[in-house]
Structure formats: structure tokens, C-alpha cells
């Protein structure tokens, strides 16, 4: 198996900008501002930052230092065309971090761009619709067999080689392509939509994929959030679901040197996302039931939540990388289709542990 551990960090900055390459009538040609979020994913050495376990904090500090000149600045004074893509390039060129896999910038919470070292761009935009559904093929007594509803969120992902272009697929273009689907799905019962008679997250993601693939050649993934803590990615071939959990834990980093505050007893509010890749069940229309994932993880969750992580049997240290590996080992026989764990100790900062067949390595 190809096991990979990436450290991730995210930092906000406030800035004004104009985008002069857009059409004259476009609102973003005017001076305006955003609360930007920048993020980086990197395969840093185990002891990067001075000792094992310091990688996440060191990555976060490096990203903050890099972004300092942009915070509360006019971005056009730093780069002529401050698109999300060009901002990601600007950060990538100045960020002194080994093993960078991608740098991302989102100008709003609804859209952004991530670039790899070869200028391959991943452009995404988020949409939301309110709808009802029920799953007709679930076992008797399953709560999803009752008619209920969600505020669904969909992310449309486009991937392309920018070759030094200032921007990839226009976010507004993605919005125009989404409009007919929004009209069909918003304030609807999904079971009444042709092709969605069994509207699981997986079936919905595939239905959206088929509609958009015909008009968006750059389409790479469709993501459906059924709830804030569960959803599905689909790329035309792979289904990957995730289930998110939160736990509150205490820890100390025993490999931190004397005087480092992380050696002291402290704590985090953690987020863990369990990703699973599996074939679609022909009857149920899902890969794995979200409820089953939660139930199988519950014994592990009880060991993590409101407890001291250093007391976990077999845990090398309580740093995010070691903890993600511990969770993987603990879940190996319980959930064999598990192939990625995202673990965040603070918002946007933590590790991504993946193995097995290459699936969607999407920003979290």
C-alpha cells in the first residue's frame, strides 16, 4: 500500500483587490475586499520543525509569516492580477517549506483554487439547495426510510493545466452551469426527480456528474454534503464517502524539548474525517451506510473523547501524525474500506493520512 502522510495548515488574511483581466462589466474589476483563506499541504520530514510532532505547528507558522505582507493590504501592489490562482502561485514561490503538494487560496467560503507544483489547478465552487428525500430500499425501521429533508451542499470541482494563465475556469461560469440544476433540485422532493428515485448521496452525486460532464469538460469531481458531517465525492468512476467526528482531548508532546509549551499538558478540540472507497451497493444505492461508520467508530471515539491521548495503548506520541496512524490501526479490521483519515487539531491545521488506491485528494 502507498501510505502517505501530509501536514496541512490554513491561515486567514484580509485584503483588497481588483481583477483587471475580467470583462469591463464584471463586479470584481472594481476595488473590493475579501476575507481570504490560504492553505498548504506538504509532505514534510518527520522531524521538520525541530522534533517529531512539530510539523503541523511549524507549517502553520511558516504560512503565517509568508502571508504577513498581504494581510490588510492592496493585493494589486504585490501582484498585478491577484486572482486566487495567482495568489496561490505567489505564496508557493515564497513559502520556505519542503515537500509542498499544493497551495490553495479561497477568496470566499464558496469558491477557491488549489495549485500543485506543476501548475495543475483544481478550481471549485460550492452551491446549496434545500430538499426532501427518503431512501426506499433501506432496512425496515431505518430512519432514512422516513421522509425527511436536508440543506444539501454541492461542490463542483474543475481541474486543468493553467500553463501560467492568470485564472482557470471562471467561478461565474460554474454558477451559470449550476443554475438549471438548482432550479430542479431546490425546494423539491428528490424522489420525484427523474433518475433520483433512490436519492442517496452517492446517487445524487452521480446524477449531478452526468448533467455537468456534458457541458463542463474540465469537471473532475462532484461533492455532495448530505449533512455537515457526512457526504460523498464522485468522479465518474470512484465513490468516496466520509463521516466526520469531533472529540475533546488532553495531551502533551513528550518529544518536545524542555521549555517548549507543547511539552506541557494542554488540549485540543479535534476533528477527524474517515474516508471510505467502496463499490455501490446495487440495492441500497450507497457504498457504506453513514450510520454504520458512526457505530463502528464509536468504541474508538470513546477512547479519544474527554481523555488523555498519551494514555492510549500503543500510541508513540500524541502528535497528529502518530494519532492518525493509531486510529488507522484501530479501525483496520472494523472498517476495511477506510483509505484516508483527516485529523485536525485546530481549524484547518493537522494531517491527512491516505493509503490504498489513489482516490480524490481533495481539499478538506
Residue pairs with C-beta under 8 A, 6 or more apart in sequence:
1 355
1 356
2 355
2 356
2 358
3 353
3 354
3 355
4 43
4 352
4 353
4 354
4 355
5 43
5 321
5 324
5 325
5 351
5 352
5 353
6 41
6 42
6 43
6 101
6 351
6 352
6 353
6 354
7 41
7 42
7 43
7 44
7 55
7 56
7 59
7 320
7 321
7 350
7 351
8 39
8 40
8 41
8 42
8 56
8 59
8 344
8 348
8 349
8 350
8 351
8 352
8 364
9 39
9 40
9 56
9 59
9 60
9 62
9 63
9 348
9 349
10 37
10 38
10 39
10 40
10 60
10 63
10 347
10 348
10 349
11 37
11 38
11 39
11 60
11 63
11 64
11 67
11 348
12 35
12 36
12 37
12 38
13 36
13 38
13 67
13 70
13 71
13 72
14 33
14 34
14 35
14 36
14 71
14 72
15 33
15 34
15 36
15 70
15 71
15 72
15 73
15 74
15 75
15 82
16 31
16 32
16 33
16 73
16 74
16 75
17 31
17 32
17 33
17 34
17 74
17 75
17 76
17 82
18 28
18 29
18 30
18 31
18 32
18 76
18 82
19 26
19 28
19 29
19 81
19 82
19 83
20 29
20 80
20 81
21 81
21 83
21 166
21 167
22 28
22 29
23 29
26 172
34 107
34 108
35 108
36 70
36 87
36 105
36 106
36 107
37 105
37 106
37 109
37 112
37 348
38 63
38 67
38 87
38 88
38 91
38 103
38 104
38 105
39 63
39 103
39 104
39 105
39 114
39 348
39 363
40 59
40 63
40 91
40 95
40 97
40 100
40 102
40 103
40 104
41 100
41 101
41 102
41 352
41 363
42 59
42 97
42 98
42 99
42 100
42 101
43 98
43 99
43 101
44 55
44 58
44 59
44 97
44 98
44 99
45 55
45 98
45 99
46 52
46 55
46 321
47 54
48 54
48 55
48 58
48 98
49 55
49 57
49 58
49 59
50 58
50 257
51 253
51 255
51 256
51 257
52 255
52 317
52 319
52 321
52 322
53 253
53 255
53 256
53 262
53 317
53 318
53 319
53 320
53 321
53 322
54 253
54 256
54 262
54 319
55 319
55 321
55 351
56 319
56 320
56 345
56 349
56 350
56 351
57 262
57 349
59 97
59 349
60 346
60 349
62 95
62 96
62 97
63 91
63 95
63 97
66 91
66 94
66 95
66 96
67 91
69 78
70 78
70 87
75 82
75 87
76 82
78 90
79 86
79 87
79 90
81 166
81 167
83 113
83 166
83 167
84 105
84 106
84 107
84 111
84 112
84 113
84 167
85 105
85 113
85 115
85 121
85 123
85 162
85 165
85 166
85 167
85 168
86 166
86 167
87 105
88 103
88 104
88 105
88 113
88 114
88 115
89 103
89 115
89 119
91 103
91 105
92 100
92 103
92 115
92 117
95 103
100 117
101 116
101 117
102 114
102 115
102 116
102 122
102 363
103 114
103 115
104 112
104 113
104 114
104 115
104 122
104 363
105 112
105 113
106 112
106 113
109 126
110 125
110 126
110 127
111 124
111 125
111 126
111 171
111 174
112 123
112 124
112 363
113 121
113 122
113 123
113 124
113 167
113 168
114 121
114 122
114 124
114 363
115 121
115 122
115 162
116 122
118 161
119 161
119 162
119 163
119 164
120 159
120 160
120 161
120 162
121 159
121 160
121 161
121 162
121 168
122 157
122 158
122 159
122 220
122 362
122 363
123 157
123 158
123 159
123 160
123 168
123 169
123 171
123 174
123 218
124 155
124 156
124 157
124 158
124 363
125 155
125 156
125 171
125 174
125 175
125 178
126 153
126 154
126 155
127 153
127 154
127 155
127 156
127 175
127 178
127 182
128 151
128 152
128 153
128 154
129 151
129 152
129 154
129 182
129 185
129 186
129 187
130 149
130 150
130 151
130 152
130 186
130 187
131 149
131 150
131 152
131 185
131 186
131 187
131 188
131 189
131 190
132 147
132 148
132 149
132 188
132 189
132 190
133 147
133 148
133 149
133 150
133 189
133 190
133 191
133 196
133 199
134 144
134 145
134 146
134 147
134 148
134 191
135 142
135 144
135 145
135 198
135 199
135 200
135 284
135 285
136 145
136 191
136 197
136 198
137 198
137 283
137 284
137 285
138 144
138 145
138 284
139 145
142 291
147 189
150 226
150 227
152 185
152 204
152 224
152 225
152 226
153 224
153 225
153 231
154 178
154 208
154 222
154 223
154 224
154 225
155 221
155 222
155 223
155 225
156 174
156 177
156 178
156 208
156 212
156 216
156 219
156 222
157 219
157 220
157 221
157 222
157 223
157 362
158 168
158 169
158 174
158 216
158 218
158 219
158 220
159 218
159 220
160 168
160 169
160 218
162 168
168 218
169 216
169 218
174 216
177 212
177 215
177 216
178 212
180 211
181 208
181 211
181 212
184 193
185 193
190 196
190 199
190 204
191 197
191 198
191 199
193 199
193 207
195 207
196 203
196 204
196 207
198 285
200 232
200 284
200 285
200 286
201 224
201 226
201 230
201 231
201 232
201 241
201 286
202 232
202 234
202 239
202 241
202 280
202 285
202 286
202 287
203 285
204 224
204 232
205 222
205 223
205 224
205 232
205 233
205 234
205 239
206 222
206 234
206 239
208 222
208 224
209 219
209 222
209 234
209 235
209 236
212 219
212 222
213 219
213 236
220 235
221 233
221 234
221 235
221 360
221 362
222 233
222 234
222 235
223 231
223 232
223 233
223 362
224 231
224 232
224 234
225 231
226 232
226 290
228 244
229 243
229 244
229 245
230 241
230 242
230 243
230 244
230 290
231 241
231 242
232 239
232 240
232 241
232 242
232 287
233 239
233 240
233 241
233 242
233 359
233 360
233 362
234 240
235 360
238 277
238 359
238 360
239 277
239 278
239 279
239 280
239 287
240 275
240 276
240 277
240 339
240 340
240 359
240 360
241 275
241 276
241 278
241 286
241 287
241 288
241 290
241 293
242 273
242 274
242 275
242 276
242 342
243 273
243 274
243 290
243 293
243 294
243 297
244 271
244 272
244 273
244 274
245 271
245 272
245 273
245 274
245 294
245 297
245 301
246 269
246 270
246 271
246 272
247 269
247 270
247 272
247 301
247 304
247 305
247 306
248 267
248 268
248 269
248 270
248 305
248 306
249 267
249 268
249 270
249 304
249 305
249 306
249 307
249 308
249 309
250 265
250 266
250 267
250 307
250 308
250 309
251 265
251 266
251 267
251 268
251 308
251 309
251 310
251 318
252 262
252 263
252 264
252 265
252 266
252 310
252 318
253 260
253 262
253 263
253 317
253 318
253 319
254 263
254 310
254 317
254 318
255 317
255 319
256 262
256 263
257 263
268 345
268 346
270 304
270 343
270 344
270 345
271 342
271 343
271 344
271 350
272 327
272 341
272 342
272 343
272 344
273 340
273 341
273 342
273 343
273 364
274 293
274 297
274 331
274 335
274 338
274 340
274 341
275 338
275 339
275 340
275 341
275 342
275 354
275 359
276 287
276 288
276 293
276 335
276 337
276 338
276 339
277 287
277 337
277 339
277 356
277 357
277 359
278 287
278 288
278 337
279 287
280 286
280 287
281 287
287 337
288 335
288 337
293 335
296 331
296 334
296 335
297 331
297 334
297 335
300 327
300 330
300 331
300 334
303 312
303 330
304 312
309 315
309 318
309 323
310 317
310 318
312 326
314 326
314 329
315 322
315 323
315 326
316 322
316 325
316 326
320 343
320 344
320 345
320 350
320 351
321 351
321 353
323 343
324 341
324 343
324 351
324 353
325 353
327 341
327 343
328 338
328 341
328 353
328 355
331 338
332 338
339 354
339 355
339 356
339 357
339 359
340 352
340 353
340 354
340 355
340 359
341 352
341 353
341 354
342 350
342 351
342 352
342 353
342 364
343 350
343 351
343 352
343 353
344 350
344 364
352 361
352 364
354 361
